[in-house]
């Protein structure tokens, strides 16, 4: 599990190796925190404005390994397509 | 009250699913009208009301999460706010999801217009353990905060009172997000570069404009660029953006969003108490089944099947009544008005054409009602979620299935349903293939031809056409995605709002406003086209016929008078001659000549000029193909019984099963009817796209019919 947090959230394409964990690999029922987004800047504003900003904690509702992922953030549920889920970097939050 | 007084203009802003529409309906009641924002497909809803002697105009903005102007909805919401200068912006905030909703609020106050917050569904939020101290929140934000419960009509008067007080302006200053020393310094520099009045006018805070430039907002950059000295301000902003990026290793826009959420969580930690997390317990349980990775799809399929069945079975009766009513009206007019061209224009042109649209009204209304139920309950988002897996593989968006599904009913509302797809390319691709879903109007043609050539297997042949349409649609999406509309479909991200029981009132309003648009749009266009088609099929009028039918009719009448033939025989004879006159007339008309003119193009498909005319007339509405064939073959259609027409075409030696199937495929694929094309043009606002659709569907229909006919002949199917 990727846990090395550098303490600061960065949103731009960072040089160096990518962290291993993305939303696509998140486990159902666990709580995660968004730490980075590798997609374009319009999409980032979109997920931010929908409550999924950097540092936001969320719980994964369903992630069957194919099709979109559903999660709960700030008391709302969001559905996020597979392609986009692969661009959302996350880390697990200790319960 | 003085009506000439300028009304107070209130813009309603808020997140999708914040209950904004319910508040709008409560404010304006039936006194609202829906239009489109000029040139775009987003619905524009406005309404009026009178409160304590003041006339108030309410504009319902599209629901958005942000004012960043990255989607059409956001651009429109923002343009109303910054260009139309409403007197007050009412921001509907869902109390149970307050943090995310306030993200929009932080952006609404920045341009400088007065903002009032309607803290909506506060009762539900309390039940879920989210308790907001409104007074404290109002203090922290520097805004009036009014608790409302939209679906119980609570707090509406208080909200209006707050609007009036806000206009009076008694000294509240909205709190603005502090973006930190570095960013604030850049904002000050950019604002200073605006210089005197030219740029900072328009009533907006220079700081807001500066912020937009720093975020790299293209729309505001364009506005600034066009103003004197604008380029200098843009250069300052560019330099500032680069400085911030080097300093923080992140884009200014990302930092700005982070600071907004920082500000919000600060305010919420003081004014909002969370007492345990009872979320939407019931809603979550329903979701266990409805978005289940395996169960989700069959449940979706069942609900769609139900929707279709209800739409078409419940619609059947009223459709019959309308048909009968129109038949009686045209029968009455035909018999009571003097025969001649004006009567023919009224009966065969106007009533037949407009009637053809009104007949579908029950279906359209039921379909829109079903869609309103799906939307208002919250299921629509789940359906898109469940379907995204399948649609994404094809190259479409999860939401694309909705217009395609509606396409099986009627292409007109299907094109209109394309609005739900945010991404322009996804929407266009979806609309370009929606036409291949066999609409209800194509069914009469299928029934006629299949009944004539495959009396025992008509059902299977009809079904094969439906399947073929879907396959062609899938194939065309793949092709379009590789050619004209390169790239992937837009990433899927959607809120799955809590399930709600919809109110009857909002269902009826939704259904009615869309049905009315259907009637108005289709009605005006189809009226003019019907008249054109009538003209083509009537002129030039033929007076000399190959046989003297009139005297033949007289002979039959005399014979009946003398008692040599029965009354029934006399009527049959008369009808036969009338039909023969009709057939000769249509052959002589412009439409007939056009049919003959295009015959060489249709010959390789096995079609003759008569099928050509039928196809041309089908552009008015696809089911017209049937009635035109009735006219061409000189078969008097009476009481909708098409048995005689069926026998006539089945016994025509020119037509084989192969011709018949090629013809059916052509009817399936060729350009959508005029009403649909008119709606397509309105929805896309692009003549180029309309011509593309027109051309490629026609080419595809021709090519497919050619392959079937010539291929079949090579295989010796004949």
Boltz contact constraints between the chains, C-beta under 6 A:
constraints:
  - contact:
      token1: [A, 10]
      token2: [B, 249]
      max_distance: 6.0
  - contact:
      token1: [A, 10]
      token2: [B, 250]
      max_distance: 6.0
  - contact:
      token1: [A, 11]
      token2: [B, 250]
      max_distance: 6.0
  - contact:
      token1: [A, 11]
      token2: [B, 254]
      max_distance: 6.0
  - contact:
      token1: [A, 12]
      token2: [B, 250]
      max_distance: 6.0
  - contact:
      token1: [A, 42]
      token2: [B, 70]
      max_distance: 6.0
  - contact:
      token1: [A, 45]
      token2: [B, 68]
      max_distance: 6.0
  - contact:
      token1: [A, 45]
      token2: [B, 70]
      max_distance: 6.0
  - contact:
      token1: [A, 48]
      token2: [B, 257]
      max_distance: 6.0
  - contact:
      token1: [A, 49]
      token2: [B, 65]
      max_distance: 6.0
  - contact:
      token1: [A, 49]
      token2: [B, 66]
      max_distance: 6.0
  - contact:
      token1: [A, 49]
      token2: [B, 103]
      max_distance: 6.0
  - contact:
      token1: [A, 50]
      token2: [B, 65]
      max_distance: 6.0
  - contact:
      token1: [A, 51]
      token2: [B, 100]
      max_distance: 6.0
  - contact:
      token1: [A, 53]
      token2: [B, 261]
      max_distance: 6.0
  - contact:
      token1: [A, 64]
      token2: [B, 293]
      max_distance: 6.0
  - contact:
      token1: [A, 67]
      token2: [B, 389]
      max_distance: 6.0
  - contact:
      token1: [A, 68]
      token2: [B, 385]
      max_distance: 6.0
  - contact:
      token1: [A, 68]
      token2: [B, 388]
      max_distance: 6.0
  - contact:
      token1: [A, 68]
      token2: [B, 492]
      max_distance: 6.0
  - contact:
      token1: [A, 70]
      token2: [B, 291]
      max_distance: 6.0
  - contact:
      token1: [A, 74]
      token2: [B, 99]
      max_distance: 6.0
  - contact:
      token1: [A, 74]
      token2: [B, 100]
      max_distance: 6.0
  - contact:
      token1: [A, 75]
      token2: [B, 96]
      max_distance: 6.0
  - contact:
      token1: [A, 75]
      token2: [B, 97]
      max_distance: 6.0
  - contact:
      token1: [A, 76]
      token2: [B, 97]
      max_distance: 6.0
  - contact:
      token1: [A, 76]
      token2: [B, 495]
      max_distance: 6.0
  - contact:
      token1: [A, 77]
      token2: [B, 496]
      max_distance: 6.0
  - contact:
      token1: [A, 78]
      token2: [B, 495]
      max_distance: 6.0
  - contact:
      token1: [A, 79]
      token2: [B, 385]
      max_distance: 6.0
  - contact:
      token1: [A, 79]
      token2: [B, 494]
      max_distance: 6.0
  - contact:
      token1: [A, 79]
      token2: [B, 496]
      max_distance: 6.0
  - contact:
      token1: [A, 80]
      token2: [B, 493]
      max_distance: 6.0
  - contact:
      token1: [A, 81]
      token2: [B, 388]
      max_distance: 6.0
  - contact:
      token1: [A, 81]
      token2: [B, 491]
      max_distance: 6.0
  - contact:
      token1: [A, 81]
      token2: [B, 492]
      max_distance: 6.0
  - contact:
      token1: [A, 83]
      token2: [B, 491]
      max_distance: 6.0
  - contact:
      token1: [A, 84]
      token2: [B, 491]
      max_distance: 6.0
